[in-house]
Amino acid sequence: MVIEEGMTNVSVLLGGWAAWQQAGYPLEGTRLPTPPPAVVNIEEMTVLGDADAPVLIEDFSDFQ
Amino acid sequence: MLQTLSQLKETYIESGLVRYVVKDFPLPSHPNAAIAAEAARCAGAQGSYWPMHDLLFNRQRQWSPQDAEQVRDTFVEYAGELTLDADAFRECLETGEFGELVRQDVWEGEQVGVQGTPSFRINGQLIRGAYPFATFQEMIEAELEKTR
């Protein structure tokens, strides 16, 4: 398939990324994968401080 | 309240003496309060609850009088300012992803006697109204004294 695409120097398959670049082949389609979103603890997002703190303040808020 | 929270953070939260939990209690008389609570949590889903929390308080005068559609757009703009994924944020708001959690907080508040905001519980003791840091400090020190 690589040869069908016009890339005759298939030896780059053995040389990896460095050989691919050296052969001057196109770099399109080489975008790095997007990292997965950070895992957020839904229960803890509104919390500040240690779980074993001796004092617990619950703030019943209304933004408006 | 932001200033008091900042002092609480510096004096007690960062040193591990206080755990501070925001419970949403949007009042029915404030038409945009529930969507604001959800907006903060939608930002939280992207790791930015507290920046959005602060922004909502600081810009209260801007979004408070807006209608439902305007306020949603405004919150999406805020999400953009915080460099969040605005599309994901809007979807979160439009689908009401955190509506149930907000309603659960309201139910919890009602069970412990909360009727208005601001209200606080300090180790289970309910205090109603806004107080300066010194008042919190006094109550926290009294609680800490019990553990010494």
Backbone of each chain as ProteinMPNN parsed JSONL, in Angstrom:
{"seq_chain_A": "MVIEEGMTNVSVLLGGWAAWQQAGYPLEGTRLPTPPPAVVNIEEMTVLGDADAPVLIEDFSDFQ", "coords_chain_A": {"N_chain_A": [[0.825, -1.205, 0.0], [1.954, 1.197, 0.738], [3.793, 1.534, -1.295], [2.037, 1.751, -3.434], [1.059, 4.238, -2.919], [3.012, 5.782, -3.91], [5.39, 5.902, -2.628], [8.369, 4.912, -2.787], [10.617, 4.181, -1.378], [10.62, 1.974, 0.696], [12.181, 1.166, 2.693], [12.15, 2.843, 4.818], [10.391, 1.919, 6.598], [11.757, 0.299, 8.214], [13.485, 2.021, 9.346], [12.058, 3.715, 10.915], [10.703, 6.734, 12.396], [12.764, 8.654, 12.059], [13.924, 7.905, 9.64], [11.765, 8.236, 7.97], [11.39, 11.011, 7.979], [13.858, 11.772, 6.936], [13.664, 10.82, 4.394], [11.997, 12.613, 3.34], [9.27, 12.432, 3.239], [5.752, 13.222, 3.354], [4.361, 15.038, 6.169], [1.8, 15.254, 6.922], [-1.12, 14.261, 8.652], [0.009, 13.316, 10.9], [-0.696, 14.084, 13.391], [-0.593, 14.373, 16.909], [-2.309, 12.204, 19.158], [-5.235, 13.39, 20.864], [-5.049, 14.024, 24.315], [-6.822, 12.15, 26.83], [-9.619, 13.613, 28.621], [-9.067, 15.1, 31.877], [-9.723, 13.202, 34.791], [-12.434, 13.988, 36.762], [-13.479, 14.34, 40.048], [-16.662, 14.274, 40.798], [-18.089, 14.533, 43.168], [-16.346, 15.87, 44.798], [-15.77, 18.32, 43.746], [-16.706, 20.741, 44.734], [-15.398, 21.164, 47.019], [-13.04, 22.231, 49.468], [-10.009, 21.541, 51.091], [-8.827, 19.169, 53.609], [-10.034, 15.823, 54.029], [-9.967, 14.824, 56.584], [-10.019, 16.988, 58.263], [-10.556, 18.741, 61.35], [-12.67, 20.545, 61.537], [-15.678, 21.152, 59.893], [-17.029, 23.12, 57.43], [-20.037, 23.917, 55.996], [-21.24, 25.564, 53.288], [-24.023, 27.064, 52.344], [-24.921, 28.164, 49.425], [-25.962, 30.77, 47.188], [-25.606, 31.856, 44.119], [-26.691, 34.12, 43.079]], "CA_chain_A": [[0.0, 0.0, 0.0], [2.866, 2.359, 0.774], [4.343, 1.683, -2.647], [0.939, 2.243, -4.27], [0.916, 5.672, -2.643], [4.113, 6.478, -4.557], [6.536, 5.979, -1.736], [9.129, 3.746, -3.233], [11.674, 3.812, -0.439], [9.925, 1.356, 1.826], [13.125, 0.852, 3.773], [11.875, 3.703, 5.971], [9.616, 1.16, 7.583], [12.714, -0.272, 9.157], [14.209, 3.115, 10.006], [11.186, 4.443, 11.8], [10.382, 8.138, 12.206], [13.922, 9.401, 11.553], [14.082, 7.585, 8.216], [10.617, 8.842, 7.27], [11.692, 12.429, 7.802], [15.033, 11.912, 6.065], [13.232, 10.547, 3.017], [11.22, 13.771, 2.878], [7.86, 12.092, 3.06], [4.876, 14.233, 3.971], [4.123, 14.893, 7.603], [0.368, 15.372, 7.195], [-1.743, 13.085, 9.26], [0.832, 12.82, 12.008], [-1.066, 14.787, 14.619], [-0.588, 13.561, 18.123], [-3.672, 11.999, 19.66], [-5.659, 14.274, 21.953], [-5.072, 13.273, 25.575], [-8.172, 12.062, 27.385], [-9.852, 14.653, 29.632], [-8.715, 14.719, 33.244], [-10.84, 12.63, 35.539], [-12.851, 14.916, 37.808], [-14.334, 13.751, 41.073], [-17.865, 15.114, 40.834], [-18.481, 14.76, 44.564], [-15.346, 16.687, 45.5], [-15.415, 19.556, 43.021], [-17.097, 21.928, 45.494], [-14.787, 20.993, 48.346], [-11.653, 22.647, 49.704], [-9.477, 21.082, 52.37], [-8.614, 17.747, 53.865], [-11.193, 15.058, 54.491], [-9.884, 14.562, 58.028], [-9.934, 18.249, 59.024], [-11.446, 18.664, 62.513], [-13.834, 21.434, 61.409], [-16.34, 21.116, 58.585], [-17.937, 24.243, 57.149], [-20.892, 23.757, 54.819], [-21.654, 26.896, 52.85], [-25.203, 26.97, 51.484], [-24.703, 29.34, 48.575], [-26.828, 31.152, 46.084], [-24.717, 32.771, 43.388], [-27.36, 35.369, 42.715]], "C_chain_A": [[0.871, 1.272, 0.0], [3.432, 2.62, -0.613], [3.272, 2.236, -3.58], [0.733, 3.746, -4.088], [2.084, 6.477, -3.219], [5.346, 6.604, -3.694], [7.374, 4.719, -1.965], [10.153, 3.279, -2.206], [11.06, 3.204, 0.825], [10.884, 0.977, 2.953], [12.88, 1.736, 5.002], [11.083, 2.963, 7.03], [10.521, 0.534, 8.624], [13.4, 0.827, 9.966], [13.361, 3.971, 10.921], [11.021, 5.917, 11.412], [11.524, 8.933, 11.594], [14.102, 9.163, 10.049], [12.95, 8.207, 7.395], [10.889, 10.316, 6.982], [12.823, 12.639, 6.803], [14.64, 11.704, 4.603], [12.363, 11.669, 2.458], [9.763, 13.463, 2.628], [6.985, 13.086, 3.812], [4.584, 13.927, 5.446], [2.642, 14.996, 7.953], [-0.161, 14.08, 7.822], [-0.948, 12.526, 10.424], [0.512, 13.551, 13.302], [-1.06, 13.844, 15.812], [-2.023, 13.358, 18.608], [-3.985, 12.951, 20.803], [-5.686, 13.484, 23.262], [-6.489, 13.21, 26.13], [-8.377, 13.15, 28.437], [-9.5, 14.155, 31.025], [-9.946, 14.179, 33.963], [-11.173, 13.561, 36.705], [-13.76, 14.177, 38.782], [-15.524, 14.685, 41.297], [-18.241, 15.485, 42.275], [-17.575, 15.784, 45.253], [-15.109, 18.049, 44.862], [-15.754, 20.819, 43.812], [-16.445, 21.948, 46.879], [-13.369, 21.547, 48.362], [-11.218, 22.037, 51.033], [-9.477, 19.577, 52.539], [-9.873, 17.073, 54.403], [-11.16, 14.845, 56.007], [-9.691, 15.841, 58.855], [-10.916, 18.208, 60.187], [-12.691, 19.544, 62.423], [-14.371, 21.36, 59.977], [-17.273, 22.321, 58.471], [-18.718, 23.913, 55.878], [-21.486, 25.127, 54.5], [-22.823, 26.738, 51.881], [-25.295, 28.264, 50.687], [-25.778, 29.529, 47.534], [-26.014, 32.187, 45.315], [-25.362, 34.123, 43.101], [-27.705, 36.165, 43.966]], "O_chain_A": [[0.554, 2.268, -0.65], [3.539, 3.765, -1.053], [3.558, 3.089, -4.42], [0.283, 4.435, -5.004], [2.151, 7.694, -3.046], [6.258, 7.36, -4.027], [7.116, 3.646, -1.418], [10.513, 2.102, -2.177], [10.995, 3.843, 1.875], [10.466, 0.528, 4.02], [13.344, 1.419, 6.097], [11.097, 3.327, 8.205], [10.114, 0.273, 9.756], [13.833, 0.614, 11.098], [13.873, 4.845, 11.62], [11.181, 6.289, 10.25], [11.307, 9.777, 10.726], [14.392, 10.088, 9.29], [13.161, 8.647, 6.265], [10.646, 10.8, 5.876], [12.778, 13.53, 5.955], [15.201, 12.323, 3.698], [12.032, 11.685, 1.272], [9.097, 14.173, 1.874], [7.42, 13.71, 4.781], [4.56, 12.781, 5.894], [2.259, 14.849, 9.114], [0.31, 12.979, 7.539], [-1.192, 11.409, 10.881], [1.347, 13.628, 14.203], [-1.465, 12.685, 15.725], [-2.855, 14.255, 18.475], [-3.114, 13.28, 21.609], [-6.272, 12.403, 23.323], [-7.275, 14.132, 25.916], [-7.416, 13.57, 29.081], [-9.611, 12.967, 31.327], [-11.064, 14.652, 33.757], [-10.313, 13.882, 37.525], [-14.69, 13.478, 38.379], [-15.394, 15.746, 41.907], [-18.656, 16.61, 42.551], [-17.999, 16.476, 46.178], [-14.33, 18.848, 45.381], [-15.147, 21.866, 43.583], [-16.889, 22.656, 47.783], [-12.6, 21.368, 47.417], [-11.988, 22.024, 51.993], [-10.037, 18.828, 51.739], [-10.662, 17.676, 55.13], [-12.207, 14.701, 56.638], [-9.253, 15.782, 60.004], [-12.018, 17.683, 60.027], [-13.661, 19.32, 63.147], [-13.63, 21.486, 59.002], [-18.173, 22.518, 59.288], [-18.135, 23.662, 54.823], [-22.142, 25.752, 55.332], [-22.636, 26.327, 50.735], [-25.691, 29.31, 51.203], [-26.41, 28.58, 47.069], [-25.765, 33.281, 45.821], [-24.68, 35.129, 42.907], [-28.275, 37.251, 43.868]]}, "seq_chain_B": "MLQTLSQLKETYIESGLVRYVVKDFPLPSHPNAAIAAEAARCAGAQGSYWPMHDLLFNRQRQWSPQDAEQVRDTFVEYAGELTLDADAFRECLETGEFGELVRQDVWEGEQVGVQGTPSFRINGQLIRGAYPFATFQEMIEAELEKTR", "coords_chain_B": {"N_chain_B": [[-18.412, 37.492, 50.455], [-16.378, 36.209, 49.184], [-14.014, 37.351, 50.065], [-13.911, 36.603, 52.745], [-13.796, 33.841, 52.421], [-11.324, 33.642, 51.196], [-9.67, 34.399, 53.319], [-10.258, 32.377, 55.114], [-9.238, 30.226, 53.731], [-6.496, 30.783, 53.693], [-5.896, 30.838, 56.418], [-7.012, 28.576, 57.718], [-7.872, 26.441, 56.014], [-5.825, 25.68, 54.234], [-3.986, 24.792, 56.071], [-5.038, 22.46, 56.916], [-6.964, 22.398, 58.889], [-9.577, 23.036, 58.493], [-12.306, 21.914, 56.567], [-13.975, 22.827, 53.721], [-17.079, 23.086, 52.257], [-19.042, 23.704, 49.504], [-22.471, 23.985, 49.218], [-25.092, 23.934, 47.042], [-27.705, 26.273, 47.034], [-29.908, 27.494, 45.489], [-32.14, 30.15, 45.463], [-35.669, 30.305, 44.96], [-36.59, 32.847, 44.368], [-34.607, 34.006, 42.953], [-34.078, 34.054, 39.754], [-31.924, 33.258, 38.073], [-30.228, 31.819, 39.604], [-30.136, 29.002, 39.873], [-29.216, 28.081, 37.37], [-26.765, 29.289, 37.417], [-25.518, 27.919, 39.491], [-25.357, 25.446, 38.287], [-23.694, 26.124, 36.189], [-21.271, 26.636, 37.464], [-20.664, 24.07, 38.281], [-20.533, 22.767, 35.821], [-18.267, 23.944, 34.825], [-16.599, 22.921, 36.717], [-16.572, 20.27, 35.958], [-14.72, 20.375, 34.047], [-12.513, 20.798, 35.493], [-12.445, 23.339, 36.658], [-13.988, 24.476, 38.773], [-13.677, 26.309, 40.977], [-12.443, 28.68, 39.859], [-14.613, 29.46, 38.192], [-16.617, 29.738, 40.074], [-15.678, 31.965, 41.534], [-15.663, 33.868, 39.489], [-18.376, 34.044, 38.844], [-19.438, 35.2, 41.164], [-18.024, 37.616, 41.138], [-18.95, 38.827, 38.802], [-21.611, 39.163, 39.163], [-23.456, 41.294, 38.937], [-23.576, 41.676, 36.229], [-24.757, 39.349, 35.046], [-27.02, 38.79, 36.539], [-29.492, 40.284, 35.943], [-30.188, 39.229, 33.479], [-32.044, 37.469, 30.849], [-33.126, 34.006, 30.467], [-31.934, 32.901, 28.136], [-29.95, 34.729, 27.462], [-28.341, 34.626, 29.741], [-27.28, 32.121, 29.683], [-25.663, 32.27, 27.422], [-23.893, 34.193, 28.345], [-22.605, 32.826, 30.424], [-21.343, 30.879, 28.929], [-19.542, 32.463, 27.604], [-17.962, 33.212, 29.774], [-16.878, 30.728, 30.323], [-15.267, 30.479, 28.119], [-13.461, 32.527, 28.651], [-12.135, 31.375, 30.732], [-10.718, 29.56, 29.432], [-11.941, 27.131, 28.889], [-13.447, 24.224, 27.344], [-15.706, 25.426, 25.359], [-17.892, 24.46, 23.881], [-18.437, 21.966, 25.027], [-19.038, 22.833, 27.542], [-21.346, 24.395, 27.082], [-23.071, 22.397, 26.213], [-23.242, 20.897, 28.524], [-24.599, 22.683, 30.174], [-27.0, 22.99, 28.733], [-28.083, 20.447, 28.739], [-28.575, 20.068, 31.321], [-26.88, 18.696, 33.038], [-25.925, 18.745, 35.676], [-28.103, 19.362, 37.156], [-29.602, 17.68, 38.831], [-27.846, 17.155, 40.945], [-27.619, 19.689, 42.059], [-30.233, 20.092, 42.92], [-30.326, 18.106, 44.806], [-28.579, 19.088, 46.74], [-30.091, 21.281, 47.615], [-32.253, 19.97, 48.762], [-30.912, 18.662, 50.846], [-30.103, 20.89, 52.331], [-32.578, 21.928, 53.107], [-33.403, 19.922, 54.801], [-31.812, 20.317, 57.011], [-32.593, 22.701, 57.99], [-32.029, 25.027, 56.55], [-33.042, 28.074, 55.192], [-32.578, 30.336, 53.794], [-30.084, 32.295, 52.037], [-26.893, 33.866, 52.677], [-26.153, 30.768, 54.34], [-24.656, 28.811, 56.854], [-23.123, 25.812, 58.027], [-21.349, 24.909, 60.78], [-19.474, 22.417, 61.784], [-21.937, 21.128, 61.982], [-23.501, 22.988, 63.274], [-25.904, 25.362, 62.716], [-25.664, 28.501, 61.161], [-27.116, 31.537, 60.278], [-26.942, 33.955, 57.732], [-24.655, 36.6, 56.628], [-21.364, 36.855, 57.73], [-18.437, 38.434, 59.124], [-14.958, 37.524, 58.715], [-13.854, 37.365, 61.294], [-15.907, 36.436, 62.934], [-16.308, 33.857, 61.983], [-13.826, 32.881, 62.631], [-13.861, 32.893, 65.405], [-15.799, 30.941, 65.933], [-14.663, 28.719, 64.71], [-12.31, 28.416, 66.186], [-13.422, 27.764, 68.629], [-14.467, 25.277, 68.027], [-12.136, 23.907, 67.405], [-10.914, 23.953, 69.838], [-12.334, 22.068, 71.242], [-11.273, 19.744, 70.3], [-8.776, 19.648, 71.315]], "CA_chain_B": [[-18.033, 36.161, 50.961], [-15.116, 35.782, 48.573], [-12.889, 37.8, 50.897], [-13.905, 35.736, 53.929], [-13.312, 32.527, 51.991], [-9.884, 33.76, 50.973], [-9.022, 34.397, 54.641], [-10.413, 31.025, 55.67], [-8.283, 29.363, 53.02], [-5.135, 31.093, 54.131], [-5.688, 30.618, 57.853], [-7.44, 27.277, 58.251], [-8.075, 25.348, 55.045], [-4.525, 25.214, 53.737], [-3.246, 24.113, 57.141], [-5.685, 21.177, 57.218], [-7.835, 22.479, 60.069], [-10.971, 23.207, 58.067], [-12.765, 21.43, 55.262], [-15.004, 23.78, 53.302], [-17.89, 22.461, 51.213], [-20.142, 24.522, 48.978], [-23.73, 23.292, 48.922], [-25.916, 24.88, 46.282], [-29.047, 26.536, 47.567], [-30.487, 28.592, 44.694], [-33.456, 30.54, 45.958], [-36.663, 30.456, 43.881], [-36.773, 34.266, 44.029], [-33.487, 34.403, 42.094], [-34.328, 33.193, 38.587], [-30.718, 32.73, 37.422], [-29.334, 31.193, 40.593], [-29.969, 27.566, 39.632], [-28.352, 27.879, 36.195], [-25.42, 29.689, 37.835], [-24.966, 26.799, 40.252], [-25.008, 24.412, 37.31], [-22.55, 26.615, 35.405], [-20.059, 26.415, 38.249], [-20.358, 22.635, 38.254], [-20.108, 22.413, 34.458], [-16.847, 24.331, 34.768], [-15.923, 21.943, 37.569], [-16.389, 19.039, 35.189], [-13.478, 20.573, 33.282], [-11.455, 21.09, 36.466], [-12.377, 24.776, 36.966], [-15.117, 24.895, 39.599], [-13.401, 27.49, 41.805], [-12.344, 29.895, 39.029], [-15.951, 29.874, 37.758], [-17.281, 30.176, 41.314], [-15.244, 33.339, 41.814], [-16.097, 34.727, 38.377], [-19.829, 34.25, 38.971], [-19.657, 36.188, 42.221], [-17.472, 38.916, 40.744], [-19.718, 39.406, 37.684], [-23.024, 38.982, 39.503], [-24.284, 42.4, 38.431], [-23.732, 41.539, 34.78], [-25.647, 38.276, 34.601], [-28.245, 38.673, 37.35], [-30.747, 40.747, 35.321], [-30.378, 38.703, 32.123], [-33.044, 36.404, 30.717], [-32.56, 32.648, 30.478], [-31.074, 32.655, 26.98], [-28.771, 35.614, 27.587], [-27.472, 34.236, 30.839], [-26.551, 30.931, 29.237], [-24.596, 32.756, 26.533], [-22.891, 34.878, 29.174], [-21.809, 31.821, 31.128], [-20.47, 30.235, 27.933], [-18.427, 33.415, 27.417], [-17.084, 33.065, 30.942], [-16.142, 29.469, 30.137], [-14.212, 30.797, 27.154], [-12.437, 33.312, 29.367], [-11.361, 30.449, 31.588], [-10.121, 28.647, 28.443], [-12.573, 25.815, 28.919], [-14.062, 23.789, 26.089], [-16.992, 26.134, 25.417], [-18.969, 23.612, 23.341], [-18.765, 20.962, 26.051], [-19.656, 23.583, 28.639], [-22.724, 24.732, 26.683], [-23.855, 21.159, 26.207], [-23.46, 20.561, 29.929], [-25.665, 23.569, 30.67], [-28.269, 22.757, 28.026], [-28.647, 19.135, 29.087], [-28.84, 20.04, 32.763], [-26.096, 17.56, 33.553], [-25.748, 18.793, 37.131], [-29.338, 19.829, 37.778], [-30.029, 16.78, 39.905], [-26.944, 17.361, 42.092], [-27.989, 20.971, 42.673], [-31.503, 19.855, 43.638], [-29.991, 17.266, 45.973], [-28.032, 20.012, 47.748], [-31.212, 22.058, 48.157], [-32.999, 19.052, 49.635], [-30.095, 18.485, 52.061], [-30.185, 22.135, 53.093], [-33.912, 22.021, 53.722], [-33.486, 18.93, 55.896], [-31.089, 20.797, 58.207], [-33.166, 23.969, 58.427], [-31.634, 26.197, 55.754], [-34.203, 28.722, 54.579], [-32.108, 31.418, 52.937], [-28.632, 32.344, 51.866], [-26.017, 32.73, 52.968], [-26.279, 30.011, 55.582], [-23.484, 27.946, 57.034], [-23.113, 24.88, 59.15], [-19.983, 24.688, 61.254], [-19.603, 21.137, 62.498], [-23.35, 20.817, 62.194], [-24.233, 24.1, 63.905], [-26.38, 26.247, 61.65], [-25.682, 29.958, 61.353], [-27.767, 32.187, 59.142], [-26.509, 35.318, 57.439], [-23.262, 36.847, 56.243], [-20.561, 37.311, 58.871], [-17.034, 38.672, 58.76], [-14.009, 36.446, 59.028], [-13.634, 37.276, 62.746], [-16.967, 35.606, 63.515], [-15.962, 32.472, 61.639], [-12.611, 32.528, 63.381], [-14.281, 32.609, 66.776], [-16.513, 29.656, 65.95], [-13.705, 27.657, 64.359], [-11.412, 28.218, 67.329], [-14.201, 27.055, 69.652], [-14.535, 23.867, 67.608], [-10.789, 23.327, 67.515], [-10.646, 23.796, 71.273], [-12.968, 20.804, 71.673], [-10.459, 18.598, 69.86], [-7.442, 19.718, 71.923]], "C_chain_B": [[-16.685, 35.706, 50.394], [-13.926, 36.16, 49.45], [-12.772, 36.921, 52.147], [-13.358, 34.36, 53.564], [-11.806, 32.547, 51.778], [-9.119, 33.718, 52.306], [-9.122, 33.02, 55.307], [-9.401, 30.07, 55.05], [-6.895, 29.516, 53.601], [-4.894, 30.652, 55.579], [-5.983, 29.19, 58.294], [-7.485, 26.136, 57.227], [-6.734, 24.781, 54.591], [-3.719, 24.499, 54.812], [-3.949, 22.83, 57.601], [-6.633, 21.204, 58.396], [-9.315, 22.576, 59.692], [-11.177, 22.582, 56.687], [-13.99, 22.267, 54.899], [-15.768, 23.195, 52.112], [-18.991, 23.424, 50.784], [-21.324, 23.61, 48.678], [-24.619, 24.299, 48.207], [-27.297, 25.025, 46.906], [-29.662, 27.708, 46.803], [-31.901, 28.901, 45.159], [-34.428, 30.729, 44.789], [-36.854, 31.904, 43.457], [-35.639, 34.803, 43.146], [-33.496, 33.536, 40.831], [-33.08, 32.606, 37.929], [-29.799, 31.962, 38.381], [-29.085, 29.71, 40.303], [-29.036, 27.311, 38.447], [-26.913, 28.304, 36.527], [-24.749, 28.554, 38.619], [-24.53, 25.681, 39.302], [-23.79, 24.83, 36.487], [-21.239, 26.372, 36.161], [-19.665, 24.945, 38.2], [-19.937, 22.166, 36.861], [-18.645, 22.814, 34.245], [-16.032, 23.339, 35.6], [-15.664, 20.632, 36.854], [-15.145, 19.126, 34.314], [-12.354, 21.031, 34.209], [-11.377, 22.542, 36.918], [-13.572, 25.25, 37.79], [-14.818, 26.223, 40.297], [-13.153, 28.76, 40.984], [-13.716, 30.391, 38.564], [-16.759, 30.371, 38.953], [-16.949, 31.642, 41.593], [-15.738, 34.313, 40.742], [-17.594, 35.04, 38.491], [-20.145, 35.268, 40.063], [-19.182, 37.579, 41.782], [-18.284, 39.608, 39.644], [-21.228, 39.347, 37.917], [-23.923, 40.058, 38.889], [-24.516, 42.297, 36.929], [-24.82, 40.513, 34.434], [-26.975, 38.199, 35.367], [-29.513, 39.13, 36.625], [-31.047, 40.098, 33.964], [-31.482, 37.64, 32.078], [-32.325, 35.065, 30.507], [-31.574, 32.404, 29.326], [-29.774, 33.46, 27.072], [-27.791, 35.07, 28.627], [-26.656, 32.997, 30.463], [-25.386, 31.342, 28.336], [-23.482, 33.43, 27.337], [-21.995, 33.861, 29.891], [-20.874, 31.081, 30.163], [-19.272, 31.15, 27.642], [-17.437, 33.307, 28.574], [-16.231, 31.793, 30.798], [-14.988, 29.683, 29.16], [-13.079, 31.577, 27.805], [-11.549, 32.423, 30.217], [-10.673, 29.364, 30.756], [-10.656, 27.216, 28.579], [-13.068, 25.465, 27.517], [-15.499, 24.333, 26.092], [-18.144, 25.268, 24.907], [-19.416, 22.584, 24.379], [-19.481, 21.629, 27.225], [-21.114, 23.901, 28.311], [-23.614, 23.491, 26.71], [-24.212, 20.74, 27.64], [-24.604, 21.399, 30.505], [-27.016, 23.2, 30.052], [-28.904, 21.424, 28.384], [-28.949, 19.04, 30.58], [-28.102, 18.919, 33.472], [-26.01, 17.551, 35.086], [-26.997, 19.268, 37.883], [-29.739, 18.976, 38.982], [-29.153, 16.965, 41.151], [-27.273, 18.656, 42.824], [-29.267, 20.784, 43.496], [-31.274, 19.01, 44.9], [-29.421, 18.119, 47.114], [-29.145, 20.815, 48.42], [-31.984, 21.197, 49.146], [-32.238, 18.866, 50.956], [-30.172, 19.716, 52.955], [-31.515, 22.246, 53.818], [-34.033, 21.076, 54.919], [-32.807, 19.426, 57.172], [-31.52, 22.216, 58.597], [-32.726, 25.199, 57.671], [-32.874, 26.764, 55.067], [-33.787, 29.827, 53.61], [-30.596, 31.367, 52.82], [-28.123, 33.745, 52.221], [-26.364, 32.071, 54.29], [-25.078, 29.071, 55.651], [-23.774, 26.932, 58.134], [-21.653, 24.672, 59.525], [-20.033, 23.522, 62.22], [-21.052, 20.886, 62.914], [-24.165, 21.936, 62.798], [-24.605, 25.137, 62.847], [-26.268, 27.712, 62.032], [-26.232, 30.602, 60.082], [-27.223, 33.599, 58.969], [-25.032, 35.41, 57.092], [-22.508, 37.417, 57.442], [-19.127, 37.547, 58.418], [-16.152, 37.495, 59.204], [-13.856, 36.26, 60.537], [-14.677, 36.389, 63.421], [-16.699, 34.126, 63.227], [-14.785, 32.0, 62.49], [-12.971, 32.116, 64.815], [-14.94, 31.225, 66.865], [-15.573, 28.493, 65.629], [-12.793, 27.362, 65.543], [-12.136, 27.465, 68.454], [-14.296, 25.576, 69.31], [-13.178, 23.187, 67.764], [-10.441, 23.06, 68.976], [-11.21, 22.473, 71.788], [-12.102, 19.594, 71.329], [-9.093, 18.586, 70.54], [-7.42, 19.017, 73.284]], "O_chain_B": [[-15.954, 34.937, 51.018], [-12.96, 35.406, 49.569], [-11.672, 36.545, 52.552], [-12.559, 33.784, 54.301], [-11.102, 31.601, 52.13], [-8.065, 33.089, 52.41], [-8.192, 32.566, 55.973], [-8.797, 29.236, 55.725], [-6.218, 28.548, 53.948], [-3.819, 30.156, 55.915], [-5.283, 28.649, 59.15], [-7.165, 24.993, 57.556], [-6.533, 23.567, 54.567], [-2.855, 23.682, 54.493], [-3.513, 22.189, 58.558], [-7.069, 20.152, 58.863], [-10.191, 22.236, 60.487], [-10.348, 22.705, 55.786], [-14.925, 22.391, 55.691], [-15.174, 22.852, 51.089], [-19.773, 23.896, 51.609], [-21.196, 22.604, 47.98], [-24.866, 25.391, 48.718], [-27.958, 24.045, 47.253], [-29.909, 28.772, 47.371], [-32.75, 28.013, 45.237], [-34.045, 31.256, 43.744], [-37.237, 32.17, 42.317], [-35.714, 35.928, 42.652], [-32.981, 32.418, 40.839], [-33.165, 31.558, 37.288], [-28.72, 31.514, 37.994], [-27.968, 29.22, 40.466], [-28.172, 26.436, 38.507], [-25.959, 27.746, 35.985], [-23.566, 28.269, 38.432], [-23.484, 25.058, 39.485], [-22.956, 23.997, 36.133], [-20.237, 25.96, 35.578], [-18.485, 24.611, 38.093], [-19.093, 21.28, 36.728], [-17.888, 22.114, 33.572], [-14.918, 22.969, 35.23], [-14.663, 19.961, 37.108], [-14.587, 18.113, 33.894], [-11.357, 21.59, 33.751], [-10.372, 22.954, 37.496], [-14.112, 26.324, 37.526], [-15.615, 27.158, 40.219], [-13.614, 29.83, 41.381], [-13.963, 31.597, 38.541], [-17.51, 31.339, 38.831], [-17.838, 32.452, 41.855], [-16.17, 35.425, 41.043], [-18.016, 36.173, 38.26], [-21.03, 36.106, 39.893], [-19.852, 38.583, 42.024], [-18.301, 40.836, 39.565], [-22.017, 39.466, 36.98], [-25.008, 39.765, 38.387], [-25.53, 42.772, 36.416], [-25.7, 40.79, 33.619], [-27.939, 37.606, 34.883], [-30.525, 38.431, 36.683], [-32.076, 40.401, 33.362], [-31.814, 37.007, 33.08], [-31.101, 35.002, 30.387], [-30.525, 31.787, 29.511], [-28.679, 32.963, 26.806], [-26.578, 35.057, 28.416], [-25.504, 32.845, 30.867], [-24.273, 30.833, 28.467], [-22.297, 33.263, 27.05], [-20.776, 34.027, 29.951], [-19.76, 30.705, 30.529], [-18.147, 30.685, 27.46], [-16.223, 33.312, 28.368], [-15.039, 31.784, 31.106], [-13.891, 29.151, 29.337], [-11.902, 31.327, 27.55], [-10.361, 32.691, 30.394], [-10.127, 28.396, 31.286], [-9.927, 26.239, 28.407], [-13.099, 26.312, 26.625], [-16.386, 23.776, 26.74], [-19.251, 25.334, 25.442], [-20.61, 22.361, 24.582], [-20.401, 21.064, 27.817], [-22.004, 23.708, 29.139], [-24.756, 23.535, 27.169], [-25.325, 20.295, 27.919], [-25.462, 20.891, 31.227], [-28.03, 23.11, 30.743], [-30.126, 21.284, 28.34], [-29.511, 18.048, 31.044], [-28.63, 18.28, 34.382], [-26.02, 16.491, 35.712], [-26.951, 19.538, 39.083], [-30.16, 19.496, 40.016], [-29.654, 16.936, 42.275], [-27.214, 18.718, 44.052], [-29.363, 21.26, 44.626], [-31.946, 19.186, 45.916], [-29.733, 17.907, 48.286], [-29.141, 21.005, 49.636], [-32.327, 21.648, 50.239], [-32.827, 18.904, 52.036], [-30.29, 19.606, 54.175], [-31.571, 22.612, 54.992], [-34.682, 21.394, 55.916], [-33.17, 19.018, 58.275], [-30.883, 22.854, 59.435], [-33.014, 26.317, 58.098], [-33.649, 26.036, 54.447], [-34.549, 30.205, 52.72], [-29.928, 30.522, 53.416], [-28.864, 34.717, 52.076], [-26.809, 32.725, 55.233], [-24.566, 28.607, 54.632], [-24.567, 27.178, 59.043], [-20.829, 24.306, 58.687], [-20.563, 23.627, 63.325], [-21.338, 20.487, 64.043], [-25.392, 21.855, 62.837], [-23.744, 25.708, 62.178], [-26.724, 28.119, 63.1], [-25.852, 30.247, 58.966], [-27.066, 34.341, 59.939], [-24.271, 34.453, 57.236], [-22.975, 38.356, 58.088], [-18.659, 36.939, 57.455], [-16.569, 36.616, 59.958], [-13.741, 35.13, 61.013], [-14.365, 35.673, 64.372], [-16.843, 33.268, 64.097], [-14.764, 30.877, 62.993], [-12.458, 31.133, 65.351], [-14.655, 30.447, 67.776], [-15.684, 27.415, 66.214], [-12.534, 26.202, 65.864], [-11.54, 26.637, 69.142], [-14.215, 24.721, 70.192], [-13.09, 22.038, 68.198], [-9.77, 22.082, 69.306], [-10.625, 21.84, 72.667], [-12.184, 18.553, 71.981], [-8.328, 17.636, 70.374], [-6.379, 18.977, 73.941]]}, "name": "protein", "num_of_chains": 2, "seq": "MVIEEGMTNVSVLLGGWAAWQQAGYPLEGTRLPTPPPAVVNIEEMTVLGDADAPVLIEDFSDFQMLQTLSQLKETYIESGLVRYVVKDFPLPSHPNAAIAAEAARCAGAQGSYWPMHDLLFNRQRQWSPQDAEQVRDTFVEYAGELTLDADAFRECLETGEFGELVRQDVWEGEQVGVQGTPSFRINGQLIRGAYPFATFQEMIEAELEKTR"}
